[in-house]
Amino acid sequence: MIASLATATGCSPTPAELCDHVMEVLAADKGVEITNEADKTAAREACIDDVEREKSQLEGVREYNARAKCIMRADSIAAMSSCDEDES
C-alpha cells in the first residue's frame, strides 16, 4: 500500500514526498511517530525503496500517478488503503 508509486513526470509526487506524507498520516492517525532521527531516516529510506520497487511492478505511469495522487489526498490510513483497492 504505502509504496504503490514513484515519479515519471514532474506532475506526480516523488517517492520521498509520498513517504513523508505517509509518515505524517501515521503520526496523526495512529499516534505512530518516530522521534529518533536515525530511526526516522532508516524508516524513510526503507519506505522509498518499497515505493520504487512497487512502482516497477505497476502497469505504467498512469497507474502510478493515480495511486500517488490518491495517497497524497488521504488523511488517514483507511483512506490510503482504499487507494490500492480503487486501482486494482
Biotite code that builds the C-alpha atoms (Angstrom):
import biotite.structure as struc

atoms = struc.array([
    struc.Atom([0.000, 0.000, 0.000], chain_id="A", res_id=1, res_name="MET", atom_name="CA", element="C"),
    struc.Atom([2.471, 2.614, 1.166], chain_id="A", res_id=2, res_name="ILE", atom_name="CA", element="C"),
    struc.Atom([4.641, 2.146, -1.793], chain_id="A", res_id=3, res_name="ALA", atom_name="CA", element="C"),
    struc.Atom([2.488, 1.751, -4.836], chain_id="A", res_id=4, res_name="SER", atom_name="CA", element="C"),
    struc.Atom([4.413, 4.525, -6.626], chain_id="A", res_id=5, res_name="LEU", atom_name="CA", element="C"),
    struc.Atom([7.282, 6.815, -7.984], chain_id="A", res_id=6, res_name="ALA", atom_name="CA", element="C"),
    struc.Atom([7.612, 9.675, -10.364], chain_id="A", res_id=7, res_name="THR", atom_name="CA", element="C"),
    struc.Atom([7.975, 9.508, -14.097], chain_id="A", res_id=8, res_name="ALA", atom_name="CA", element="C"),
    struc.Atom([6.895, 13.078, -14.744], chain_id="A", res_id=9, res_name="THR", atom_name="CA", element="C"),
    struc.Atom([7.107, 16.271, -12.754], chain_id="A", res_id=10, res_name="GLY", atom_name="CA", element="C"),
    struc.Atom([3.359, 16.077, -12.093], chain_id="A", res_id=11, res_name="CYS", atom_name="CA", element="C"),
    struc.Atom([3.360, 13.260, -9.569], chain_id="A", res_id=12, res_name="SER", atom_name="CA", element="C"),
    struc.Atom([4.721, 13.137, -6.036], chain_id="A", res_id=13, res_name="PRO", atom_name="CA", element="C"),
    struc.Atom([8.164, 11.628, -5.663], chain_id="A", res_id=14, res_name="THR", atom_name="CA", element="C"),
    struc.Atom([8.705, 8.505, -3.562], chain_id="A", res_id=15, res_name="PRO", atom_name="CA", element="C"),
    struc.Atom([10.239, 10.736, -0.880], chain_id="A", res_id=16, res_name="ALA", atom_name="CA", element="C"),
    struc.Atom([7.185, 13.028, -0.848], chain_id="A", res_id=17, res_name="GLU", atom_name="CA", element="C"),
    struc.Atom([4.870, 10.031, -0.604], chain_id="A", res_id=18, res_name="LEU", atom_name="CA", element="C"),
    struc.Atom([6.836, 8.523, 2.261], chain_id="A", res_id=19, res_name="CYS", atom_name="CA", element="C"),
    struc.Atom([6.951, 11.821, 4.142], chain_id="A", res_id=20, res_name="ASP", atom_name="CA", element="C"),
    struc.Atom([3.174, 12.100, 3.779], chain_id="A", res_id=21, res_name="HIS", atom_name="CA", element="C"),
    struc.Atom([2.618, 8.504, 4.906], chain_id="A", res_id=22, res_name="VAL", atom_name="CA", element="C"),
    struc.Atom([4.770, 9.086, 7.986], chain_id="A", res_id=23, res_name="MET", atom_name="CA", element="C"),
    struc.Atom([2.805, 12.259, 8.800], chain_id="A", res_id=24, res_name="GLU", atom_name="CA", element="C"),
    struc.Atom([-0.513, 10.429, 8.432], chain_id="A", res_id=25, res_name="VAL", atom_name="CA", element="C"),
    struc.Atom([0.707, 7.557, 10.615], chain_id="A", res_id=26, res_name="LEU", atom_name="CA", element="C"),
    struc.Atom([1.667, 10.060, 13.296], chain_id="A", res_id=27, res_name="ALA", atom_name="CA", element="C"),
    struc.Atom([-1.671, 11.873, 13.117], chain_id="A", res_id=28, res_name="ALA", atom_name="CA", element="C"),
    struc.Atom([-3.975, 8.898, 12.553], chain_id="A", res_id=29, res_name="ASP", atom_name="CA", element="C"),
    struc.Atom([-2.381, 6.216, 14.706], chain_id="A", res_id=30, res_name="LYS", atom_name="CA", element="C"),
    struc.Atom([-0.077, 8.144, 17.015], chain_id="A", res_id=31, res_name="GLY", atom_name="CA", element="C"),
    struc.Atom([2.913, 6.391, 15.440], chain_id="A", res_id=32, res_name="VAL", atom_name="CA", element="C"),
    struc.Atom([5.758, 8.859, 15.325], chain_id="A", res_id=33, res_name="GLU", atom_name="CA", element="C"),
    struc.Atom([9.452, 8.075, 15.156], chain_id="A", res_id=34, res_name="ILE", atom_name="CA", element="C"),
    struc.Atom([11.363, 10.588, 17.236], chain_id="A", res_id=35, res_name="THR", atom_name="CA", element="C"),
    struc.Atom([14.884, 9.182, 16.911], chain_id="A", res_id=36, res_name="ASN", atom_name="CA", element="C"),
    struc.Atom([16.426, 10.812, 13.829], chain_id="A", res_id=37, res_name="GLU", atom_name="CA", element="C"),
    struc.Atom([18.462, 7.746, 12.829], chain_id="A", res_id=38, res_name="ALA", atom_name="CA", element="C"),
    struc.Atom([15.359, 5.548, 13.051], chain_id="A", res_id=39, res_name="ASP", atom_name="CA", element="C"),
    struc.Atom([13.308, 8.133, 11.140], chain_id="A", res_id=40, res_name="LYS", atom_name="CA", element="C"),
    struc.Atom([15.910, 8.271, 8.369], chain_id="A", res_id=41, res_name="THR", atom_name="CA", element="C"),
    struc.Atom([16.079, 4.476, 8.159], chain_id="A", res_id=42, res_name="ALA", atom_name="CA", element="C"),
    struc.Atom([12.270, 4.177, 8.025], chain_id="A", res_id=43, res_name="ALA", atom_name="CA", element="C"),
    struc.Atom([12.061, 6.852, 5.330], chain_id="A", res_id=44, res_name="ARG", atom_name="CA", element="C"),
    struc.Atom([14.761, 5.177, 3.224], chain_id="A", res_id=45, res_name="GLU", atom_name="CA", element="C"),
    struc.Atom([13.051, 1.783, 3.563], chain_id="A", res_id=46, res_name="ALA", atom_name="CA", element="C"),
    struc.Atom([9.748, 3.350, 2.508], chain_id="A", res_id=47, res_name="CYS", atom_name="CA", element="C"),
    struc.Atom([11.352, 4.980, -0.530], chain_id="A", res_id=48, res_name="ILE", atom_name="CA", element="C"),
    struc.Atom([12.900, 1.654, -1.532], chain_id="A", res_id=49, res_name="ASP", atom_name="CA", element="C"),
    struc.Atom([9.472, -0.003, -1.211], chain_id="A", res_id=50, res_name="ASP", atom_name="CA", element="C"),
    struc.Atom([7.825, 2.707, -3.307], chain_id="A", res_id=51, res_name="VAL", atom_name="CA", element="C"),
    struc.Atom([10.407, 2.366, -6.048], chain_id="A", res_id=52, res_name="GLU", atom_name="CA", element="C"),
    struc.Atom([10.147, -1.440, -6.033], chain_id="A", res_id=53, res_name="ARG", atom_name="CA", element="C"),
    struc.Atom([6.357, -1.361, -6.235], chain_id="A", res_id=54, res_name="GLU", atom_name="CA", element="C"),
    struc.Atom([6.462, 1.283, -8.955], chain_id="A", res_id=55, res_name="LYS", atom_name="CA", element="C"),
    struc.Atom([8.389, -1.114, -11.142], chain_id="A", res_id=56, res_name="SER", atom_name="CA", element="C"),
    struc.Atom([5.562, -3.642, -10.704], chain_id="A", res_id=57, res_name="GLN", atom_name="CA", element="C"),
    struc.Atom([2.787, -1.240, -11.721], chain_id="A", res_id=58, res_name="LEU", atom_name="CA", element="C"),
    struc.Atom([1.352, -1.238, -15.213], chain_id="A", res_id=59, res_name="GLU", atom_name="CA", element="C"),
    struc.Atom([2.567, 2.170, -16.313], chain_id="A", res_id=60, res_name="GLY", atom_name="CA", element="C"),
    struc.Atom([2.833, 5.805, -15.411], chain_id="A", res_id=61, res_name="VAL", atom_name="CA", element="C"),
    struc.Atom([-0.928, 6.363, -15.225], chain_id="A", res_id=62, res_name="ARG", atom_name="CA", element="C"),
    struc.Atom([-1.363, 3.724, -12.531], chain_id="A", res_id=63, res_name="GLU", atom_name="CA", element="C"),
    struc.Atom([1.468, 5.250, -10.502], chain_id="A", res_id=64, res_name="TYR", atom_name="CA", element="C"),
    struc.Atom([0.116, 8.772, -10.929], chain_id="A", res_id=65, res_name="ASN", atom_name="CA", element="C"),
    struc.Atom([-3.386, 7.758, -9.859], chain_id="A", res_id=66, res_name="ALA", atom_name="CA", element="C"),
    struc.Atom([-2.200, 5.920, -6.749], chain_id="A", res_id=67, res_name="ARG", atom_name="CA", element="C"),
    struc.Atom([0.326, 8.589, -5.802], chain_id="A", res_id=68, res_name="ALA", atom_name="CA", element="C"),
    struc.Atom([-2.239, 11.367, -6.037], chain_id="A", res_id=69, res_name="LYS", atom_name="CA", element="C"),
    struc.Atom([-4.789, 9.317, -4.094], chain_id="A", res_id=70, res_name="CYS", atom_name="CA", element="C"),
    struc.Atom([-2.295, 8.679, -1.302], chain_id="A", res_id=71, res_name="ILE", atom_name="CA", element="C"),
    struc.Atom([-1.306, 12.351, -1.139], chain_id="A", res_id=72, res_name="MET", atom_name="CA", element="C"),
    struc.Atom([-5.001, 13.302, -0.733], chain_id="A", res_id=73, res_name="ARG", atom_name="CA", element="C"),
    struc.Atom([-5.533, 10.730, 2.012], chain_id="A", res_id=74, res_name="ALA", atom_name="CA", element="C"),
    struc.Atom([-5.704, 11.932, 5.580], chain_id="A", res_id=75, res_name="ASP", atom_name="CA", element="C"),
    struc.Atom([-5.995, 8.514, 7.240], chain_id="A", res_id=76, res_name="SER", atom_name="CA", element="C"),
    struc.Atom([-4.592, 5.018, 6.910], chain_id="A", res_id=77, res_name="ILE", atom_name="CA", element="C"),
    struc.Atom([-8.029, 3.769, 5.847], chain_id="A", res_id=78, res_name="ALA", atom_name="CA", element="C"),
    struc.Atom([-8.151, 6.335, 3.051], chain_id="A", res_id=79, res_name="ALA", atom_name="CA", element="C"),
    struc.Atom([-4.683, 5.287, 1.892], chain_id="A", res_id=80, res_name="MET", atom_name="CA", element="C"),
    struc.Atom([-5.738, 1.645, 1.871], chain_id="A", res_id=81, res_name="SER", atom_name="CA", element="C"),
    struc.Atom([-8.631, 2.485, -0.420], chain_id="A", res_id=82, res_name="SER", atom_name="CA", element="C"),
    struc.Atom([-6.143, 3.843, -2.983], chain_id="A", res_id=83, res_name="CYS", atom_name="CA", element="C"),
    struc.Atom([-4.898, 0.310, -3.620], chain_id="A", res_id=84, res_name="ASP", atom_name="CA", element="C"),
    struc.Atom([-8.433, -1.068, -3.800], chain_id="A", res_id=85, res_name="GLU", atom_name="CA", element="C"),
    struc.Atom([-9.605, 1.631, -6.217], chain_id="A", res_id=86, res_name="ASP", atom_name="CA", element="C"),
    struc.Atom([-6.778, 0.949, -8.629], chain_id="A", res_id=87, res_name="GLU", atom_name="CA", element="C"),
    struc.Atom([-6.919, -2.869, -8.583], chain_id="A", res_id=88, res_name="SER", atom_name="CA", element="C"),
])
